[in-house]
């Protein structure tokens, strides 16, 4: 007895049929499937309190603000879209919208760029942790406290404001900022000098070997330099020389137009030797007020103190003035948020596969090409997150503008969030217009929120 080898082979159940359940096993039914996680009833029970709070604190205020924006300040008169028309027709409102546009364009770009630069540079230094700590530290400070800090930083007086202290230090390194505002020449028939075009000139031409005396009065004690020494009358020596001094003797006495004991020289003054209407030489007074021209050809010269000597000393910029107030506040915003951007971008940078960077370097790419063509494209999702987050934050900015901007320039620095509070609660008492501004601000923020939500969904798909 032999088996037929050429007959059909026995049927073997396929894997799909086995997994679904075939003749050898019962098919799965909905009642036999296992449920992962809690039941819908338990999920609803846990979500219900949060949903109620969300409705009370978010949904209801939005709906009520939309309703209230259709009425006047008292809430009794229906004005329809009149409040929204006011936003786009009132001059101060248009200034507010313009400021918000400047914020949205400038601040997110600067914050994201600085965060990217810091994140890339910290990969190449040994003390990266300490640097990140210092840059991120402002995030621990509230925006109100940051506003107080920068109100002091932008103080116009260099002895209090750090910004102007730095500017004046740099300026004084390359150019003298010594000035004597309100100072003037001593007038009188016996005086050898006179005022001319805001400066001081000698009445008669001077020659080498003839000391030039230039008496000055009206120097304020606050403008007298600390390094000023007793005035010294120049005698002897070649060349054209003289003295510029404060012709006032403390306690009285002394003779006008003469260098007396106790009178101080005026250091740092620029002195010019003029001939035929052209400046032939320039000198600067020493601490005792003396000056001497070197290398002047023989001849007669009119000695002149130019007008710049009598201008106020350079004290920096008016940061809190109407011109610079918005850039100054944006600078404070960048100081606070640059660390946040750096940390997020550094995390994305650490996730970039190093083999892609090394392969590009092996192929001959420069560091700039690696950064521009590989690092930036791979970091684009993180950069987008930071950029959109900064846009939302700039649209909501309130504390910094309210604290840093003085009341006299707040109209020039105003933003929508601050204007909303000021109109509704800060003395305007027009909650109809304030509600319209709140809805307008919500409309501005919504597109960026939707953009973020869609991106999160795409990443989790």
C-alpha positions as CSV (number, residue, x, y, z in Angstrom):
1,X,0.0,0.0,0.0
2,X,1.5,3.3,-1.1
3,X,0.3,6.8,-0.7
4,X,-0.3,8.9,-3.8
5,X,2.3,11.6,-3.9
6,X,0.8,13.5,-6.8
7,X,-2.6,14.2,-5.1
8,X,-3.7,17.6,-3.7
9,X,-2.1,18.6,-0.4
10,X,-4.2,19.1,2.6
11,X,-5.6,22.6,3.1
12,X,-3.7,24.8,5.6
13,X,-5.6,27.6,7.2
14,X,-4.2,31.0,6.3
15,X,-2.8,33.3,8.9
16,X,-5.5,35.9,8.3
17,X,-8.3,33.4,8.8
18,X,-6.6,32.1,11.9
19,X,-6.2,35.6,13.4
20,X,-9.9,36.4,12.5
21,X,-11.1,33.1,13.7
22,X,-12.1,30.5,11.2
23,X,-13.7,27.0,11.4
24,X,-11.3,26.1,14.2
25,X,-12.2,29.0,16.5
26,X,-15.1,31.3,17.2
27,X,-15.1,34.8,15.6
28,X,-14.5,37.8,17.8
29,X,-17.6,39.8,18.7
30,X,-17.9,43.3,20.1
31,X,-18.8,41.8,23.4
32,X,-15.5,39.9,23.6
33,X,-13.2,42.9,22.6
34,X,-11.0,44.3,25.4
35,X,-11.3,48.1,26.1
36,X,-8.1,50.0,26.8
37,X,-8.4,52.8,29.3
38,X,-11.4,54.0,31.4
39,X,-15.0,53.8,30.2
40,X,-16.6,56.9,28.6
41,X,-18.6,57.5,31.7
42,X,-15.5,57.7,33.9
43,X,-13.7,60.0,31.3
44,X,-16.7,62.3,31.3
45,X,-16.8,62.4,35.1
46,X,-13.2,63.6,35.2
47,X,-13.5,66.1,32.4
48,X,-16.8,67.6,33.5
49,X,-15.3,69.9,36.3
50,X,-12.6,71.2,33.9
51,X,-15.2,71.7,31.2
52,X,-17.4,73.7,33.7
53,X,-14.5,75.9,34.7
54,X,-13.5,76.4,31.1
55,X,-17.0,77.5,30.3
56,X,-17.2,79.9,33.3
57,X,-13.8,81.4,32.8
58,X,-13.4,81.3,29.0
59,X,-16.5,80.7,27.0
60,X,-18.9,82.9,29.0
61,X,-16.5,85.9,29.0
62,X,-16.0,85.6,25.3
63,X,-19.8,85.4,24.6
64,X,-20.6,88.2,27.0
65,X,-17.8,90.5,25.6
66,X,-19.1,89.9,22.1
67,X,-22.6,90.9,23.2
68,X,-21.4,93.8,25.3
69,X,-19.3,95.2,22.4
70,X,-22.6,95.9,20.5
71,X,-23.7,98.5,23.1
72,X,-22.5,101.9,24.2
73,X,-20.6,102.9,27.3
74,X,-23.6,102.8,29.6
75,X,-24.8,99.4,28.2
76,X,-28.3,100.6,27.5
77,X,-27.9,101.9,23.9
78,X,-27.5,99.5,21.0
79,X,-24.8,100.7,18.6
80,X,-24.2,97.6,16.6
81,X,-20.7,97.7,15.0
82,X,-20.1,101.3,16.0
83,X,-17.5,100.4,18.6
84,X,-15.6,98.4,16.0
85,X,-15.8,101.4,13.6
86,X,-14.3,103.6,16.3
87,X,-11.3,101.2,16.5
88,X,-10.4,101.9,12.8
89,X,-11.3,105.6,12.7
90,X,-10.0,107.1,15.9
91,X,-6.5,108.5,15.6
92,X,-5.2,107.2,18.9
93,X,-6.6,103.7,18.1
94,X,-4.8,103.7,14.8
95,X,-1.6,104.6,16.6
96,X,-2.2,101.6,18.9
97,X,-2.8,99.3,15.9
98,X,0.4,100.6,14.3
99,X,2.4,99.9,17.5
100,X,1.0,96.4,17.6
101,X,2.0,95.8,14.0
102,X,5.6,96.9,14.9
103,X,5.6,94.5,17.8
104,X,4.4,91.6,15.7
105,X,6.9,92.2,13.0
106,X,10.0,93.1,15.0
107,X,9.8,91.3,18.4
108,X,9.2,87.6,17.3
109,X,12.0,87.9,14.6
110,X,14.5,89.3,17.1
111,X,13.7,86.8,19.8
112,X,13.8,83.8,17.5
113,X,17.0,85.0,15.8
114,X,18.8,85.6,19.2
115,X,17.5,82.3,20.5
116,X,18.9,80.5,17.5
117,X,22.3,82.3,17.8
118,X,22.6,81.5,21.5
119,X,21.6,77.9,21.0
120,X,24.1,77.3,18.3
121,X,26.9,79.2,20.1
122,X,26.4,77.3,23.4
123,X,27.3,74.1,21.6
124,X,30.8,75.4,21.0
125,X,31.7,76.8,24.5
126,X,32.7,74.9,27.6
127,X,30.7,77.0,30.0
128,X,27.5,76.5,28.0
129,X,25.5,75.6,31.2
130,X,26.4,78.8,32.9
131,X,25.6,80.9,29.8
132,X,22.2,79.2,29.4
133,X,21.5,79.9,33.1
134,X,22.3,83.6,32.8
135,X,20.3,84.0,29.6
136,X,17.3,82.1,30.9
137,X,17.3,83.8,34.3
138,X,15.0,86.7,33.2
139,X,12.2,84.1,32.7
140,X,12.1,83.8,36.5
141,X,11.3,87.5,36.8
142,X,7.7,88.7,36.3
143,X,7.0,91.1,33.5
144,X,6.0,93.7,36.0
145,X,9.3,93.4,37.8
146,X,11.1,93.4,34.4
147,X,9.3,96.7,33.6
148,X,10.5,98.3,36.8
149,X,14.1,97.1,36.1
150,X,14.1,98.6,32.6
151,X,12.4,101.8,33.8
152,X,15.7,102.3,35.7
153,X,17.9,101.0,32.9
154,X,16.4,103.6,30.5
155,X,16.7,106.5,32.9
156,X,18.1,109.5,31.1
157,X,20.7,110.4,33.7
158,X,23.9,108.4,33.1
159,X,24.6,108.1,36.8
160,X,21.3,106.1,37.2
161,X,20.5,104.6,33.8
162,X,22.7,101.8,32.7
163,X,21.9,102.3,29.0
164,X,23.0,105.9,28.9
165,X,26.0,105.1,31.2
166,X,27.3,102.7,28.6
167,X,26.6,105.1,25.7
168,X,28.4,108.0,27.4
169,X,31.3,105.8,28.3
170,X,31.8,104.7,24.7
171,X,31.3,108.2,23.4
172,X,33.8,109.7,25.9
173,X,36.3,107.1,24.8
174,X,36.4,108.5,21.3
175,X,35.3,112.0,21.8
176,X,35.2,114.5,24.7
177,X,31.8,115.2,26.0
178,X,32.8,118.1,28.3
179,X,30.5,121.0,27.8
180,X,29.8,124.3,29.5
181,X,26.2,125.2,28.8
182,X,25.2,128.8,29.7
183,X,28.8,129.8,30.1
184,X,29.7,133.1,28.3
185,X,32.7,135.5,27.9
186,X,33.2,138.3,30.3
187,X,31.9,141.4,28.6
188,X,33.3,144.9,29.0
189,X,35.7,147.3,27.4
190,X,38.7,145.8,29.1
191,X,37.8,142.2,28.0
192,X,39.9,140.9,25.1
193,X,37.2,138.5,23.9
194,X,33.6,138.8,22.7
195,X,30.7,136.4,21.9
196,X,30.3,135.5,18.2
197,X,28.0,132.9,16.5
198,X,27.5,131.1,19.8
199,X,31.2,130.9,20.5
200,X,33.9,133.2,21.8
201,X,36.6,135.0,19.7
202,X,39.4,137.4,20.6
203,X,38.8,141.0,19.6
204,X,42.3,141.5,18.3
205,X,44.5,139.0,16.4
206,X,47.2,137.3,18.6
207,X,50.8,136.4,17.7
208,X,53.3,133.9,19.0
209,X,54.8,134.9,22.3
210,X,51.8,137.0,23.2
211,X,49.7,135.1,25.9
212,X,46.0,134.9,25.0
213,X,43.6,135.3,28.0
214,X,40.0,134.1,27.5
215,X,38.0,134.8,30.7
216,X,34.7,132.9,31.0
217,X,31.9,133.5,33.4
218,X,28.5,131.8,34.1
219,X,29.9,128.3,34.6
220,X,27.5,126.3,36.8
221,X,29.0,124.4,39.7
222,X,27.5,121.1,38.4
223,X,29.2,121.5,35.0
224,X,32.7,122.3,36.5
225,X,34.8,119.2,35.8
226,X,36.2,117.4,38.8
227,X,39.7,117.4,37.3
228,X,39.8,121.2,37.0
229,X,42.9,122.7,38.6
230,X,43.8,126.3,39.5
231,X,44.2,128.4,36.4
232,X,47.7,129.0,35.1
233,X,48.7,132.0,33.1
234,X,51.0,130.9,30.2
235,X,54.3,132.8,30.1
236,X,57.3,132.3,27.8
237,X,57.8,129.5,25.4
238,X,57.4,129.6,21.6
239,X,54.2,129.4,19.7
240,X,50.7,130.7,20.2
241,X,49.5,129.9,23.7
242,X,47.0,131.1,26.3
243,X,44.6,130.3,29.1
244,X,40.8,129.7,29.3
245,X,39.6,130.0,32.9
246,X,36.6,130.7,35.1
247,X,37.0,134.3,35.9
248,X,35.4,134.2,39.3
249,X,37.2,134.2,42.7
250,X,35.3,132.3,45.4
251,X,34.6,134.5,48.4
252,X,34.9,137.7,46.4
253,X,37.9,139.8,45.4
254,X,40.1,139.4,42.4
255,X,40.5,141.5,39.3
256,X,38.4,141.0,36.2
257,X,40.2,139.7,33.1
258,X,43.2,138.5,35.1
259,X,44.1,135.1,36.4
260,X,43.8,135.4,40.2
261,X,44.6,132.9,42.9
262,X,41.7,130.5,43.5
263,X,40.3,130.7,40.0
264,X,40.1,127.5,38.1
265,X,40.9,126.6,34.6
266,X,38.4,125.1,32.2
267,X,39.8,121.8,30.9
268,X,38.6,120.0,27.8
269,X,37.8,123.1,25.7
270,X,38.5,123.1,22.0
271,X,40.5,126.2,20.9
272,X,41.0,127.1,17.2
273,X,43.5,129.4,15.6
274,X,41.7,131.1,12.6
275,X,43.4,133.0,9.8
276,X,41.6,134.4,6.8
277,X,38.4,132.7,7.9
278,X,40.0,129.2,7.9
279,X,41.0,127.1,10.9
280,X,44.8,126.8,10.8
281,X,45.2,124.9,14.1
282,X,43.4,123.3,16.9
283,X,44.3,122.7,20.6
284,X,42.6,121.5,23.7
285,X,42.9,123.1,27.1
286,X,44.6,121.2,29.9
287,X,43.4,120.7,33.4
288,X,44.7,124.2,34.4
289,X,43.0,125.8,31.3
290,X,46.2,126.4,29.4
291,X,46.6,125.6,25.7
292,X,49.3,125.8,23.1
293,X,49.3,125.5,19.3
294,X,52.0,123.4,17.8
295,X,53.4,123.8,14.3
296,X,51.6,127.0,13.4
297,X,53.3,129.2,10.8
298,X,54.4,132.6,12.0
299,X,51.7,135.3,11.7
300,X,48.6,136.7,13.4
301,X,45.6,134.6,14.3
302,X,42.2,135.1,15.8
303,X,41.8,132.6,18.7
304,X,38.3,131.2,18.8
305,X,36.3,128.9,21.2
306,X,33.8,127.2,18.9
307,X,30.1,126.9,19.7
308,X,30.5,123.2,20.6
309,X,32.2,124.1,23.8
310,X,29.1,125.7,25.1
311,X,26.7,122.8,24.4
312,X,25.5,120.5,27.1
313,X,27.7,117.4,27.6
314,X,26.6,114.2,25.8
315,X,24.3,112.3,28.2
316,X,23.1,109.5,25.9
317,X,19.6,109.1,24.4
318,X,16.2,109.9,25.6
319,X,15.0,106.2,25.7
320,X,11.7,107.0,27.3
321,X,10.8,109.8,24.8
322,X,8.1,109.5,22.2
323,X,10.6,108.5,19.4
324,X,12.4,105.6,21.1
325,X,9.8,104.4,23.6
326,X,8.5,101.5,21.5
327,X,11.9,100.1,20.5
328,X,13.0,100.5,24.1
329,X,10.1,98.4,25.4
330,X,10.7,95.8,22.7
331,X,14.3,95.5,24.0
332,X,12.9,94.7,27.5
333,X,10.6,92.0,25.9
334,X,13.6,90.5,24.1
335,X,15.6,90.4,27.3
336,X,12.8,88.4,29.0
337,X,12.0,85.9,26.2
338,X,15.4,85.3,24.5
339,X,16.2,82.6,27.1
340,X,12.9,80.8,26.5
341,X,13.6,80.7,22.8
342,X,17.2,79.6,23.3
343,X,16.1,76.6,25.5
344,X,13.5,75.4,23.0
345,X,15.8,75.7,20.0
346,X,18.7,74.1,21.9
347,X,16.4,71.1,22.6
348,X,15.6,70.9,18.9
349,X,19.2,71.2,18.0
350,X,20.2,68.4,20.3
351,X,17.7,66.1,18.5
352,X,19.3,66.7,15.0
353,X,21.1,63.6,13.8
354,X,24.8,64.3,14.0
355,X,25.5,61.9,11.1
356,X,23.8,64.3,8.7
357,X,26.0,67.2,9.9
358,X,29.2,65.2,9.7
359,X,28.3,63.8,6.3
360,X,27.9,67.4,5.0
361,X,31.3,68.4,6.5
362,X,33.0,65.4,4.9
363,X,31.5,66.3,1.6
364,X,33.3,69.7,1.9
365,X,30.5,71.9,3.1
366,X,31.5,74.9,5.1
367,X,30.1,75.6,8.6
368,X,27.8,78.3,7.2
369,X,26.5,75.9,4.5
370,X,25.9,73.2,7.1
371,X,24.0,75.7,9.2
372,X,22.0,77.2,6.4
373,X,21.2,74.1,4.4
374,X,21.0,71.4,7.1
375,X,20.6,72.8,10.5
376,X,18.0,75.5,9.7
377,X,15.7,73.1,7.7
378,X,15.8,70.4,10.4
379,X,15.1,73.1,13.0
380,X,12.2,74.7,11.1
381,X,9.4,73.0,13.2
382,X,11.0,74.3,16.4
383,X,11.6,77.7,15.0
384,X,8.0,77.9,13.9
385,X,6.8,77.0,17.4
386,X,9.0,79.7,18.9
387,X,8.0,82.3,16.3
388,X,4.2,81.7,16.6
389,X,4.5,81.7,20.4
390,X,6.2,85.0,20.4
391,X,3.6,86.5,18.1
392,X,0.9,85.5,20.5
393,X,2.9,87.0,23.4
394,X,3.5,90.2,21.6
395,X,-0.2,90.6,20.8
396,X,-1.0,90.2,24.5
397,X,1.8,92.4,25.9
398,X,0.5,94.7,28.6
399,X,2.8,94.9,31.7
400,X,6.0,96.1,30.1
401,X,4.2,99.0,28.2
402,X,2.3,100.0,31.3
403,X,5.3,100.1,33.6
404,X,8.1,101.3,31.3
405,X,6.3,104.0,29.4
406,X,5.9,107.3,31.4
407,X,2.3,108.7,31.4
408,X,3.4,111.5,29.1
409,X,4.4,109.1,26.3
410,X,2.0,106.2,26.8
411,X,-0.2,107.4,23.9
412,X,2.8,106.9,21.6
413,X,3.7,103.5,23.1
414,X,0.1,102.1,23.5
415,X,-0.8,98.6,22.4
416,X,-4.2,96.9,22.0
417,X,-4.1,95.0,25.3
418,X,-3.2,98.2,27.3
419,X,-5.8,100.3,25.4
420,X,-8.5,97.7,26.2
421,X,-7.8,98.0,29.9
422,X,-7.4,101.7,29.8
423,X,-10.7,102.3,28.0
424,X,-12.7,99.9,30.1
425,X,-11.2,100.1,33.6
426,X,-8.4,102.6,33.6
427,X,-10.5,105.7,33.7
428,X,-12.4,105.5,30.4
429,X,-15.4,103.6,31.8
430,X,-16.4,102.6,28.3
431,X,-16.8,98.8,28.5
432,X,-18.5,98.7,25.2
433,X,-15.4,99.9,23.4
434,X,-13.2,97.9,25.7
435,X,-15.2,94.7,24.9
436,X,-14.8,95.5,21.1
437,X,-11.1,95.8,21.6
438,X,-11.0,92.5,23.5
439,X,-12.9,90.7,20.6
440,X,-10.5,92.4,18.1
441,X,-7.5,91.1,20.0
442,X,-9.1,87.6,20.1
443,X,-9.6,87.7,16.4
444,X,-5.9,88.7,15.9
445,X,-4.7,85.8,18.1
446,X,-7.1,83.1,16.7
447,X,-5.2,82.5,13.4
448,X,-2.0,81.7,15.2
449,X,-3.7,79.4,17.7
450,X,-5.3,77.5,14.9
451,X,-2.0,77.3,13.1
452,X,-0.4,75.7,16.2
453,X,-3.3,73.2,16.7
454,X,-3.1,72.1,13.1
455,X,0.6,71.6,13.3
456,X,0.3,69.5,16.5
457,X,-2.3,67.3,14.8
458,X,0.0,66.8,11.8
459,X,2.8,65.8,14.1
460,X,0.7,63.3,16.1
461,X,-1.0,61.8,13.0
